[in-house]
Amino acid sequence: MHSLLVVYSGLTGKLPDKIEARSKPEVILRSCGYIVEVAASREEAVSLIADADASILYLPITEFKCWADLLMSRKTAPVMWWCTDETATLSVSACEDNIMTDGILSPSMLPQEIHWSLHFGAKQCFERKQWMKEKEQLLSRLEERKWIEMAKGILAKAKNIPESEAYDLLRKQAMNERKRMVDVATSIVKVYQMLQDQT
């Protein structure tokens, strides 16, 4: 991880040029050997995120989620919160919110602490991405299973056969039509529902 994007937002009277130099995230991160770009608007952040390995958000935690969602929609990369007296003070009301951050950085951290926080933040980010992918796959499988179970029940009732035979019939039909079993099951359920609506 070499290239970082620092985003400023929501700090009234604390624009990047008004913050004390020694507590500016870009100054501290550059002194640690990172290449740093700075954005103060959504347009700037969106245009710069493509080249960044991680984003550092210098803003109240109440704004964190919308910024993180925006940046993550453009690129999967760690999103860290830069915690200072200004950002923490403005954020007391958000302490109970479910904020998904990959880590927290602060001006008081030593270079090796910043490095390790960024390292573990990257690990957290990519693990979360993998978990989300697995969750989507599991939800998709559950949805497919639901259609298959409904079709199996319809076939068992219509043909007066056990559900195990209905399952075999469904599987054979899918093989004969060279379709996935869930596609055949969905067709059966939809036709059955259409017939039920007409009666």
N, CA and C atoms as a LAMMPS dump frame, in Angstrom:
ITEM: TIMESTEP
0
ITEM: NUMBER OF ATOMS
597
ITEM: BOX BOUNDS ff ff ff
-5.0000000000000000e+02 5.0000000000000000e+02
-5.0000000000000000e+02 5.0000000000000000e+02
-5.0000000000000000e+02 5.0000000000000000e+02
ITEM: ATOMS id mol type element x y z
1 1 1 N 0.848 -1.162 0
2 1 2 C 0 0 0
3 1 3 C 0.9 1.233 0
4 2 1 N 0.749 2.027 -1.067
5 2 2 C 1.614 3.201 -1.19
6 2 3 C 0.844 4.495 -1.384
7 3 1 N -0.289 4.415 -2.075
8 3 2 C -1.02 5.612 -2.456
9 3 3 C -2.293 5.756 -1.621
10 4 1 N -2.457 6.912 -0.978
11 4 2 C -3.597 7.145 -0.104
12 4 3 C -4.368 8.378 -0.558
13 5 1 N -5.683 8.341 -0.329
14 5 2 C -6.538 9.483 -0.606
15 5 3 C -7.074 10.004 0.72
16 6 1 N -6.808 11.264 1.033
17 6 2 C -7.337 11.896 2.24
18 6 3 C -8.525 12.754 1.818
19 7 1 N -9.678 12.52 2.469
20 7 2 C -10.896 13.256 2.156
21 7 3 C -11.268 14.132 3.347
22 8 1 N -11.455 15.425 3.089
23 8 2 C -11.913 16.374 4.096
24 8 3 C -13.375 16.697 3.828
25 9 1 N -14.175 16.74 4.896
26 9 2 C -15.571 17.142 4.733
27 9 3 C -16.182 17.453 6.084
28 10 1 N -17.119 18.373 6.11
29 10 2 C -17.941 18.63 7.277
30 10 3 C -17.276 19.249 8.484
31 11 1 N -16.066 19.772 8.339
32 11 2 C -15.385 20.398 9.475
33 11 3 C -15.466 21.912 9.309
34 12 1 N -16.553 22.488 9.764
35 12 2 C -16.794 23.913 9.606
36 12 3 C -15.623 24.725 10.154
37 13 1 N -15.101 25.601 9.315
38 13 2 C -13.977 26.439 9.733
39 13 3 C -12.667 25.678 9.816
40 14 1 N -12.653 24.417 9.406
41 14 2 C -11.429 23.603 9.487
42 14 3 C -11.087 23.037 8.114
43 15 1 N -11.027 23.872 7.124
44 15 2 C -10.628 23.423 5.807
45 15 3 C -9.162 23.02 5.853
46 16 1 N -8.707 22.199 4.905
47 16 2 C -7.332 21.695 4.954
48 16 3 C -6.277 22.765 5.188
49 17 1 N -6.45 23.971 4.624
50 17 2 C -5.422 25.003 4.787
51 17 3 C -5.489 25.671 6.162
52 18 1 N -6.543 25.428 6.945
53 18 2 C -6.679 26.037 8.266
54 18 3 C -6.24 25.091 9.394
55 19 1 N -5.993 23.833 9.09
56 19 2 C -5.596 22.854 10.102
57 19 3 C -4.102 22.982 10.345
58 20 1 N -3.715 22.861 11.594
59 20 2 C -2.308 22.943 11.961
60 20 3 C -1.517 21.894 11.168
61 21 1 N -0.432 22.315 10.545
62 21 2 C 0.33 21.452 9.634
63 21 3 C 0.725 20.119 10.262
64 22 1 N 1.14 20.128 11.514
65 22 2 C 1.634 18.885 12.105
66 22 3 C 0.532 17.865 12.379
67 23 1 N -0.754 18.279 12.324
68 23 2 C -1.83 17.321 12.53
69 23 3 C -2.591 17.008 11.245
70 24 1 N -2.142 17.577 10.117
71 24 2 C -2.773 17.262 8.833
72 24 3 C -2.449 15.815 8.451
73 25 1 N -3.453 15.052 8.109
74 25 2 C -3.178 13.656 7.749
75 25 3 C -2.204 13.515 6.58
76 26 1 N -2.348 14.369 5.566
77 26 2 C -1.464 14.231 4.403
78 26 3 C -0.012 14.496 4.767
79 27 1 N 0.236 15.434 5.665
80 27 2 C 1.609 15.74 6.09
81 27 3 C 2.192 14.544 6.851
82 28 1 N 1.431 14.036 7.789
83 28 2 C 1.891 12.903 8.595
84 28 3 C 2.096 11.655 7.723
85 29 1 N 1.14 11.382 6.84
86 29 2 C 1.242 10.188 5.99
87 29 3 C 2.399 10.301 4.991
88 30 1 N 2.606 11.477 4.449
89 30 2 C 3.763 11.671 3.545
90 30 3 C 5.072 11.466 4.297
91 31 1 N 5.129 11.916 5.553
92 31 2 C 6.357 11.731 6.339
93 31 3 C 6.605 10.251 6.642
94 32 1 N 5.551 9.438 6.522
95 32 2 C 5.692 7.98 6.716
96 32 3 C 6.034 7.27 5.408
97 33 1 N 6.15 8.024 4.316
98 33 2 C 6.553 7.437 3.041
99 33 3 C 5.42 7.141 2.075
100 34 1 N 4.212 7.574 2.372
101 34 2 C 3.082 7.32 1.48
102 34 3 C 2.907 8.445 0.48
103 35 1 N 2.377 8.097 -0.689
104 35 2 C 1.983 9.084 -1.693
105 35 3 C 0.55 9.464 -1.347
106 36 1 N 0.273 10.752 -1.164
107 36 2 C -1.036 11.182 -0.678
108 36 3 C -1.657 12.213 -1.613
109 37 1 N -2.913 11.973 -1.963
110 37 2 C -3.733 12.945 -2.692
111 37 3 C -4.797 13.437 -1.723
112 38 1 N -5.267 14.673 -1.911
113 38 2 C -6.257 15.27 -1.021
114 38 3 C -7.489 15.67 -1.821
115 39 1 N -8.674 15.368 -1.256
116 39 2 C -9.94 15.749 -1.88
117 39 3 C -10.807 16.456 -0.845
118 40 1 N -11.459 17.543 -1.282
119 40 2 C -12.349 18.283 -0.393
120 40 3 C -13.783 18.287 -0.919
121 41 1 N -14.026 17.534 -2.006
122 41 2 C -15.386 17.448 -2.552
123 41 3 C -15.622 16.035 -3.087
124 42 1 N -16.883 15.727 -3.302
125 42 2 C -17.232 14.403 -3.846
126 42 3 C -16.6 14.194 -5.221
127 43 1 N -16.656 15.225 -6.045
128 43 2 C -16.116 15.116 -7.402
129 43 3 C -14.618 14.8 -7.367
130 44 1 N -13.888 15.525 -6.516
131 44 2 C -12.445 15.275 -6.391
132 44 3 C -12.191 13.855 -5.886
133 45 1 N -12.945 13.432 -4.875
134 45 2 C -12.749 12.098 -4.293
135 45 3 C -13.016 11.01 -5.328
136 46 1 N -14.101 11.158 -6.072
137 46 2 C -14.452 10.158 -7.087
138 46 3 C -13.384 10.087 -8.175
139 47 1 N -12.839 11.232 -8.566
140 47 2 C -11.825 11.223 -9.623
141 47 3 C -10.478 10.675 -9.134
142 48 1 N -10.199 10.794 -7.835
143 48 2 C -8.897 10.361 -7.311
144 48 3 C -8.886 8.938 -6.733
145 49 1 N -10.048 8.381 -6.433
146 49 2 C -10.096 7.081 -5.758
147 49 3 C -9.507 5.956 -6.617
148 50 1 N -9.589 6.07 -7.917
149 50 2 C -9.099 5.002 -8.792
150 50 3 C -7.62 4.693 -8.571
151 51 1 N -6.84 5.717 -8.228
152 51 2 C -5.402 5.53 -8.052
153 51 3 C -4.988 5.306 -6.598
154 52 1 N -5.937 5.291 -5.69
155 52 2 C -5.616 5.167 -4.26
156 52 3 C -5.719 3.717 -3.793
157 53 1 N -4.81 3.347 -2.908
158 53 2 C -4.848 2.015 -2.297
159 53 3 C -5.749 1.997 -1.067
160 54 1 N -6.019 3.18 -0.503
161 54 2 C -6.902 3.302 0.662
162 54 3 C -7.369 4.747 0.762
163 55 1 N -8.492 4.932 1.471
164 55 2 C -9.012 6.275 1.717
165 55 3 C -8.951 6.56 3.209
166 56 1 N -8.565 7.782 3.531
167 56 2 C -8.522 8.25 4.916
168 56 3 C -9.532 9.38 5.004
169 57 1 N -10.576 9.201 5.796
170 57 2 C -11.636 10.203 5.887
171 57 3 C -11.449 11.076 7.117
172 58 1 N -11.169 12.359 6.873
173 58 2 C -11.021 13.335 7.938
174 58 3 C -12.349 14.085 8.003
175 59 1 N -13.282 13.522 8.758
176 59 2 C -14.628 14.071 8.831
177 59 3 C -15.342 13.537 10.066
178 60 1 N -16.438 14.157 10.441
179 60 2 C -17.197 13.627 11.575
180 60 3 C -17.706 12.219 11.253
181 61 1 N -17.738 11.365 12.244
182 61 2 C -18.171 9.991 12.019
183 61 3 C -19.602 9.936 11.498
184 62 1 N -20.382 10.967 11.769
185 62 2 C -21.761 11.01 11.267
186 62 3 C -21.818 11.053 9.748
187 63 1 N -20.739 11.495 9.108
188 63 2 C -20.676 11.537 7.64
189 63 3 C -19.949 10.327 7.058
190 64 1 N -19.413 9.494 7.915
191 64 2 C -18.53 8.414 7.461
192 64 3 C -19.237 7.451 6.512
193 65 1 N -20.42 6.982 6.881
194 65 2 C -21.091 5.949 6.095
195 65 3 C -21.367 6.389 4.654
196 66 1 N -21.896 7.608 4.488
197 66 2 C -22.208 8.029 3.11
198 66 3 C -20.935 8.169 2.272
199 67 1 N -19.858 8.674 2.887
200 67 2 C -18.588 8.788 2.155
201 67 3 C -18.003 7.405 1.857
202 68 1 N -18.025 6.524 2.836
203 68 2 C -17.479 5.174 2.631
204 68 3 C -18.248 4.451 1.534
205 69 1 N -19.58 4.567 1.558
206 69 2 C -20.396 3.926 0.521
207 69 3 C -20.053 4.478 -0.861
208 70 1 N -19.909 5.795 -0.952
209 70 2 C -19.558 6.421 -2.231
210 70 3 C -18.22 5.89 -2.744
211 71 1 N -17.212 5.898 -1.891
212 71 2 C -15.872 5.476 -2.317
213 71 3 C -15.835 3.982 -2.636
214 72 1 N -16.511 3.169 -1.811
215 72 2 C -16.51 1.72 -2.047
216 72 3 C -17.299 1.356 -3.304
217 73 1 N -18.255 2.202 -3.694
218 73 2 C -18.995 1.928 -4.931
219 73 3 C -18.105 2.135 -6.158
220 74 1 N -17.049 2.904 -5.986
221 74 2 C -16.121 3.174 -7.088
222 74 3 C -14.949 2.199 -7.119
223 75 1 N -14.516 1.769 -5.915
224 75 2 C -13.352 0.886 -5.845
225 75 3 C -13.328 0.206 -4.478
226 76 1 N -13.039 -1.095 -4.481
227 76 2 C -12.887 -1.8 -3.213
228 76 3 C -11.498 -1.521 -2.676
229 77 1 N -11.462 -0.734 -1.622
230 77 2 C -10.205 -0.372 -0.967
231 77 3 C -10.538 -0.006 0.473
232 78 1 N -9.593 -0.177 1.39
233 78 2 C -9.859 0.155 2.787
234 78 3 C -10.27 1.616 2.966
235 79 1 N -11.195 1.828 3.902
236 79 2 C -11.631 3.179 4.255
237 79 3 C -11.379 3.34 5.752
238 80 1 N -10.493 4.263 6.083
239 80 2 C -10.08 4.485 7.466
240 80 3 C -10.606 5.843 7.935
241 81 1 N -10.789 5.964 9.244
242 81 2 C -11.237 7.234 9.834
243 81 3 C -10.059 7.913 10.512
244 82 1 N -9.849 9.203 10.216
245 82 2 C -8.803 10 10.861
246 82 3 C -9.449 10.649 12.081
247 83 1 N -9.116 10.144 13.245
248 83 2 C -9.752 10.568 14.493
249 83 3 C -8.917 11.65 15.167
250 84 1 N -9.514 12.827 15.335
251 84 2 C -8.865 13.953 16.018
252 84 3 C -9.866 14.56 16.997
253 85 1 N -9.423 15.562 17.731
254 85 2 C -10.339 16.257 18.626
255 85 3 C -11.538 16.816 17.857
256 86 1 N -11.295 17.354 16.648
257 86 2 C -12.384 17.933 15.854
258 86 3 C -13.362 16.872 15.373
259 87 1 N -12.859 15.798 14.814
260 87 2 C -13.765 14.783 14.267
261 87 3 C -14.456 13.99 15.364
262 88 1 N -13.774 13.733 16.46
263 88 2 C -14.385 12.979 17.56
264 88 3 C -15.399 13.83 18.308
265 89 1 N -15.11 15.093 18.528
266 89 2 C -16.033 15.973 19.242
267 89 3 C -17.332 16.133 18.469
268 90 1 N -17.233 16.271 17.166
269 90 2 C -18.429 16.432 16.344
270 90 3 C -19.208 15.127 16.209
271 91 1 N -18.619 14.03 16.651
272 91 2 C -19.188 12.731 16.373
273 91 3 C -19.743 12.002 17.584
274 92 1 N -19.818 12.648 18.727
275 92 2 C -20.264 11.991 19.954
276 92 3 C -21.651 11.378 19.779
277 93 1 N -22.531 12.066 19.082
278 93 2 C -23.897 11.565 18.907
279 93 3 C -23.948 10.29 18.071
280 94 1 N -22.897 9.976 17.322
281 94 2 C -22.906 8.808 16.439
282 94 3 C -22.24 7.585 17.052
283 95 1 N -21.885 7.659 18.314
284 95 2 C -21.137 6.565 18.938
285 95 3 C -21.847 5.217 18.847
286 96 1 N -23.165 5.225 18.85
287 96 2 C -23.915 3.975 18.839
288 96 3 C -24.219 3.471 17.43
289 97 1 N -23.923 4.257 16.413
290 97 2 C -24.235 3.846 15.043
291 97 3 C -23.381 2.665 14.614
292 98 1 N -23.912 1.907 13.689
293 98 2 C -23.186 0.77 13.14
294 98 3 C -22.321 1.266 11.983
295 99 1 N -21.139 1.744 12.292
296 99 2 C -20.225 2.296 11.288
297 99 3 C -19.214 1.226 10.909
298 100 1 N -19.122 0.944 9.615
299 100 2 C -18.165 -0.042 9.127
300 100 3 C -16.91 0.674 8.65
301 101 1 N -15.922 0.722 9.509
302 101 2 C -14.637 1.305 9.132
303 101 3 C -13.585 0.212 9.166
304 102 1 N -12.6 0.352 8.324
305 102 2 C -11.526 -0.648 8.301
306 102 3 C -10.441 -0.327 9.311
307 103 1 N -10.543 0.82 9.961
308 103 2 C -9.569 1.165 10.978
309 103 3 C -9.617 2.641 11.314
310 104 1 N -8.871 2.98 12.343
311 104 2 C -8.802 4.361 12.813
312 104 3 C -7.338 4.784 12.865
313 105 1 N -7.094 5.983 12.37
314 105 2 C -5.756 6.582 12.438
315 105 3 C -5.88 7.898 13.199
316 106 1 N -4.763 8.324 13.805
317 106 2 C -4.775 9.613 14.502
318 106 3 C -3.403 10.262 14.384
319 107 1 N -3.35 11.576 14.595
320 107 2 C -2.078 12.293 14.474
321 107 3 C -1.032 11.843 15.492
322 108 1 N -1.448 11.252 16.582
323 108 2 C -0.498 10.85 17.625
324 108 3 C 0.168 9.501 17.348
325 109 1 N -0.243 8.825 16.282
326 109 2 C 0.325 7.508 15.987
327 109 3 C 1.747 7.628 15.44
328 110 1 N 2.558 6.648 15.787
329 110 2 C 3.917 6.549 15.248
330 110 3 C 3.849 5.955 13.847
331 111 1 N 4.888 6.18 13.024
332 111 2 C 4.868 5.644 11.662
333 111 3 C 4.586 4.131 11.582
334 112 1 N 5.205 3.339 12.469
335 112 2 C 4.957 1.892 12.408
336 112 3 C 3.52 1.561 12.81
337 113 1 N 2.919 2.346 13.699
338 113 2 C 1.521 2.131 14.071
339 113 3 C 0.598 2.455 12.889
340 114 1 N 0.917 3.518 12.174
341 114 2 C 0.143 3.868 10.98
342 114 3 C 0.265 2.765 9.943
343 115 1 N 1.494 2.296 9.722
344 115 2 C 1.715 1.225 8.749
345 115 3 C 0.875 -0.004 9.093
346 116 1 N 0.948 -0.447 10.341
347 116 2 C 0.229 -1.663 10.737
348 116 3 C -1.275 -1.453 10.725
349 117 1 N -1.73 -0.272 11.089
350 117 2 C -3.173 0.012 11.018
351 117 3 C -3.66 -0.07 9.577
352 118 1 N -2.885 0.494 8.653
353 118 2 C -3.251 0.417 7.235
354 118 3 C -3.196 -1.026 6.734
355 119 1 N -2.189 -1.76 7.166
356 119 2 C -2.05 -3.164 6.765
357 119 3 C -3.264 -3.982 7.228
358 120 1 N -3.599 -3.858 8.519
359 120 2 C -4.727 -4.624 9.048
360 120 3 C -6.054 -4.103 8.505
361 121 1 N -6.126 -2.819 8.208
362 121 2 C -7.318 -2.258 7.578
363 121 3 C -7.551 -2.848 6.205
364 122 1 N -6.469 -3.016 5.437
365 122 2 C -6.589 -3.629 4.113
366 122 3 C -7.068 -5.073 4.233
367 123 1 N -6.502 -5.785 5.187
368 123 2 C -6.917 -7.173 5.422
369 123 3 C -8.4 -7.231 5.777
370 124 1 N -8.835 -6.348 6.668
371 124 2 C -10.239 -6.277 7.079
372 124 3 C -11.147 -5.989 5.885
373 125 1 N -10.747 -5.051 5.049
374 125 2 C -11.535 -4.662 3.883
375 125 3 C -11.757 -5.846 2.942
376 126 1 N -10.697 -6.553 2.636
377 126 2 C -10.821 -7.639 1.666
378 126 3 C -11.504 -8.865 2.272
379 127 1 N -11.367 -9.065 3.576
380 127 2 C -12.125 -10.133 4.231
381 127 3 C -13.615 -9.803 4.204
382 128 1 N -13.958 -8.537 4.461
383 128 2 C -15.367 -8.125 4.421
384 128 3 C -15.933 -8.318 3.013
385 129 1 N -15.14 -7.998 2
386 129 2 C -15.597 -8.184 0.626
387 129 3 C -15.869 -9.665 0.363
388 130 1 N -14.976 -10.54 0.841
389 130 2 C -15.16 -11.98 0.662
390 130 3 C -16.401 -12.466 1.413
391 131 1 N -16.603 -11.963 2.629
392 131 2 C -17.794 -12.356 3.405
393 131 3 C -19.069 -11.926 2.69
394 132 1 N -19.075 -10.736 2.126
395 132 2 C -20.252 -10.25 1.411
396 132 3 C -20.531 -11.107 0.18
397 133 1 N -19.475 -11.496 -0.502
398 133 2 C -19.631 -12.358 -1.679
399 133 3 C -20.21 -13.709 -1.266
400 134 1 N -19.679 -14.284 -0.185
401 134 2 C -20.183 -15.564 0.306
402 134 3 C -21.628 -15.435 0.776
403 135 1 N -21.952 -14.328 1.411
404 135 2 C -23.33 -14.098 1.868
405 135 3 C -24.282 -14.059 0.674
406 136 1 N -23.903 -13.34 -0.383
407 136 2 C -24.734 -13.267 -1.585
408 136 3 C -24.918 -14.643 -2.205
409 137 1 N -23.846 -15.442 -2.247
410 137 2 C -23.952 -16.791 -2.801
411 137 3 C -24.89 -17.657 -1.968
412 138 1 N -24.785 -17.554 -0.637
413 138 2 C -25.661 -18.338 0.233
414 138 3 C -27.118 -17.916 0.088
415 139 1 N -27.361 -16.621 0.006
416 139 2 C -28.728 -16.144 -0.181
417 139 3 C -29.293 -16.606 -1.518
418 140 1 N -28.456 -16.612 -2.534
419 140 2 C -28.881 -17.091 -3.851
420 140 3 C -29.222 -18.58 -3.797
421 141 1 N -28.387 -19.365 -3.125
422 141 2 C -28.658 -20.798 -2.989
423 141 3 C -29.95 -21.053 -2.215
424 142 1 N -30.162 -20.252 -1.158
425 142 2 C -31.403 -20.4 -0.389
426 142 3 C -32.622 -20.087 -1.251
427 143 1 N -32.517 -19.059 -2.063
428 143 2 C -33.618 -18.696 -2.959
429 143 3 C -33.879 -19.824 -3.965
430 144 1 N -32.813 -20.388 -4.527
431 144 2 C -32.968 -21.505 -5.457
432 144 3 C -33.614 -22.697 -4.764
433 145 1 N -33.161 -22.959 -3.549
434 145 2 C -33.698 -24.093 -2.784
435 145 3 C -35.193 -23.912 -2.527
436 146 1 N -35.596 -22.661 -2.274
437 146 2 C -37.013 -22.361 -2.034
438 146 3 C -37.855 -22.738 -3.261
439 147 1 N -37.399 -22.352 -4.454
440 147 2 C -38.129 -22.672 -5.682
441 147 3 C -38.195 -24.184 -5.901
442 148 1 N -37.084 -24.849 -5.65
443 148 2 C -37.042 -26.317 -5.843
444 148 3 C -37.997 -27.004 -4.868
445 149 1 N -38.008 -26.562 -3.611
446 149 2 C -38.911 -27.165 -2.613
447 149 3 C -40.368 -26.934 -2.981
448 150 1 N -40.708 -25.737 -3.462
449 150 2 C -42.09 -25.455 -3.855
450 150 3 C -42.493 -26.33 -5.04
451 151 1 N -41.602 -26.433 -6.042
452 151 2 C -41.907 -27.252 -7.22
453 151 3 C -42.044 -28.72 -6.837
454 152 1 N -41.182 -29.162 -5.945
455 152 2 C -41.24 -30.551 -5.47
456 152 3 C -42.601 -30.816 -4.801
457 153 1 N -43.053 -29.883 -3.982
458 153 2 C -44.353 -30.027 -3.324
459 153 3 C -45.499 -30.04 -4.316
460 154 1 N -45.433 -29.188 -5.32
461 154 2 C -46.479 -29.134 -6.352
462 154 3 C -46.528 -30.44 -7.126
463 155 1 N -45.359 -30.923 -7.541
464 155 2 C -45.311 -32.192 -8.296
465 155 3 C -45.801 -33.367 -7.452
466 156 1 N -45.393 -33.399 -6.185
467 156 2 C -45.808 -34.498 -5.303
468 156 3 C -47.329 -34.504 -5.144
469 157 1 N -47.905 -33.333 -4.994
470 157 2 C -49.36 -33.23 -4.822
471 157 3 C -50.093 -33.563 -6.126
472 158 1 N -49.596 -32.996 -7.248
473 158 2 C -50.269 -33.186 -8.543
474 158 3 C -50.205 -34.637 -9.018
475 159 1 N -49.082 -35.29 -8.78
476 159 2 C -48.903 -36.665 -9.271
477 159 3 C -49.15 -37.711 -8.189
478 160 1 N -49.447 -37.216 -6.962
479 160 2 C -49.697 -38.114 -5.832
480 160 3 C -48.525 -39.087 -5.621
481 161 1 N -47.326 -38.5 -5.549
482 161 2 C -46.103 -39.288 -5.334
483 161 3 C -45.35 -38.701 -4.154
484 162 1 N -44.427 -39.487 -3.57
485 162 2 C -43.62 -38.935 -2.47
486 162 3 C -42.706 -37.806 -2.986
487 163 1 N -42.296 -36.932 -2.069
488 163 2 C -41.452 -35.797 -2.464
489 163 3 C -40.101 -36.239 -3.02
490 164 1 N -39.605 -37.384 -2.559
491 164 2 C -38.32 -37.873 -3.093
492 164 3 C -38.46 -38.219 -4.571
493 165 1 N -39.585 -38.804 -4.952
494 165 2 C -39.823 -39.1 -6.375
495 165 3 C -40.046 -37.811 -7.159
496 166 1 N -40.724 -36.866 -6.543
497 166 2 C -40.95 -35.571 -7.195
498 166 3 C -39.611 -34.884 -7.464
499 167 1 N -38.695 -35.001 -6.522
500 167 2 C -37.365 -34.416 -6.697
501 167 3 C -36.645 -35.083 -7.877
502 168 1 N -36.701 -36.416 -7.931
503 168 2 C -36.074 -37.145 -9.046
504 168 3 C -36.699 -36.751 -10.375
505 169 1 N -38.014 -36.598 -10.393
506 169 2 C -38.714 -36.187 -11.612
507 169 3 C -38.258 -34.798 -12.046
508 170 1 N -38.143 -33.912 -11.092
509 170 2 C -37.682 -32.55 -11.361
510 170 3 C -36.26 -32.558 -11.908
511 171 1 N -35.395 -33.355 -11.303
512 171 2 C -34.001 -33.458 -11.745
513 171 3 C -33.917 -34.014 -13.168
514 172 1 N -34.697 -35.067 -13.452
515 172 2 C -34.693 -35.661 -14.803
516 172 3 C -35.204 -34.678 -15.846
517 173 1 N -36.259 -33.93 -15.484
518 173 2 C -36.799 -32.94 -16.409
519 173 3 C -35.762 -31.871 -16.728
520 174 1 N -35.034 -31.442 -15.728
521 174 2 C -33.984 -30.433 -15.931
522 174 3 C -32.891 -30.979 -16.847
523 175 1 N -32.505 -32.243 -16.634
524 175 2 C -31.473 -32.844 -17.498
525 175 3 C -31.991 -32.977 -18.931
526 176 1 N -33.236 -33.396 -19.104
527 176 2 C -33.807 -33.553 -20.446
528 176 3 C -33.874 -32.221 -21.19
529 177 1 N -34.202 -31.155 -20.458
530 177 2 C -34.307 -29.834 -21.086
531 177 3 C -32.968 -29.098 -21.134
532 178 1 N -31.938 -29.707 -20.54
533 178 2 C -30.612 -29.087 -20.459
534 178 3 C -30.685 -27.71 -19.793
535 179 1 N -31.404 -27.698 -18.685
536 179 2 C -31.559 -26.476 -17.904
537 179 3 C -31.153 -26.754 -16.472
538 180 1 N -30.941 -25.677 -15.748
539 180 2 C -30.675 -25.839 -14.316
540 180 3 C -31.977 -26.25 -13.632
541 181 1 N -31.833 -27.015 -12.574
542 181 2 C -33.002 -27.503 -11.864
543 181 3 C -33.85 -26.347 -11.339
544 182 1 N -33.211 -25.292 -10.875
545 182 2 C -33.955 -24.157 -10.343
546 182 3 C -34.788 -23.477 -11.426
547 183 1 N -34.304 -23.47 -12.666
548 183 2 C -35.064 -22.855 -13.755
549 183 3 C -36.328 -23.653 -14.061
550 184 1 N -36.197 -24.97 -14.071
551 184 2 C -37.366 -25.832 -14.288
552 184 3 C -38.336 -25.672 -13.12
553 185 1 N -37.807 -25.657 -11.908
554 185 2 C -38.641 -25.51 -10.712
555 185 3 C -39.393 -24.18 -10.739
556 186 1 N -38.711 -23.105 -11.11
557 186 2 C -39.347 -21.787 -11.179
558 186 3 C -40.495 -21.795 -12.191
559 187 1 N -40.263 -22.426 -13.33
560 187 2 C -41.316 -22.519 -14.358
561 187 3 C -42.53 -23.272 -13.833
562 188 1 N -42.288 -24.375 -13.16
563 188 2 C -43.396 -25.172 -12.614
564 188 3 C -44.2 -24.349 -11.609
565 189 1 N -43.511 -23.681 -10.705
566 189 2 C -44.192 -22.899 -9.67
567 189 3 C -44.987 -21.761 -10.303
568 190 1 N -44.409 -21.066 -11.279
569 190 2 C -45.099 -19.939 -11.9
570 190 3 C -46.326 -20.392 -12.684
571 191 1 N -46.216 -21.49 -13.388
572 191 2 C -47.377 -22.026 -14.115
573 191 3 C -48.453 -22.436 -13.12
574 192 1 N -48.066 -23.097 -12.059
575 192 2 C -49.015 -23.528 -11.033
576 192 3 C -49.723 -22.315 -10.421
577 193 1 N -48.959 -21.262 -10.101
578 193 2 C -49.55 -20.057 -9.522
579 193 3 C -50.508 -19.384 -10.51
580 194 1 N -50.146 -19.392 -11.792
581 194 2 C -50.997 -18.802 -12.803
582 194 3 C -52.318 -19.586 -12.912
583 195 1 N -52.227 -20.892 -12.878
584 195 2 C -53.43 -21.734 -12.921
585 195 3 C -54.3 -21.524 -11.688
586 196 1 N -53.666 -21.355 -10.529
587 196 2 C -54.414 -21.115 -9.299
588 196 3 C -55.122 -19.761 -9.333
589 197 1 N -54.484 -18.771 -9.938
590 197 2 C -55.097 -17.443 -10.04
591 197 3 C -56.316 -17.432 -10.944
592 198 1 N -56.332 -18.337 -11.925
593 198 2 C -57.451 -18.386 -12.887
594 198 3 C -58.663 -19.115 -12.321
595 199 1 N -58.455 -19.897 -11.265
596 199 2 C -59.596 -20.652 -10.71
597 199 3 C -60.294 -19.903 -9.605
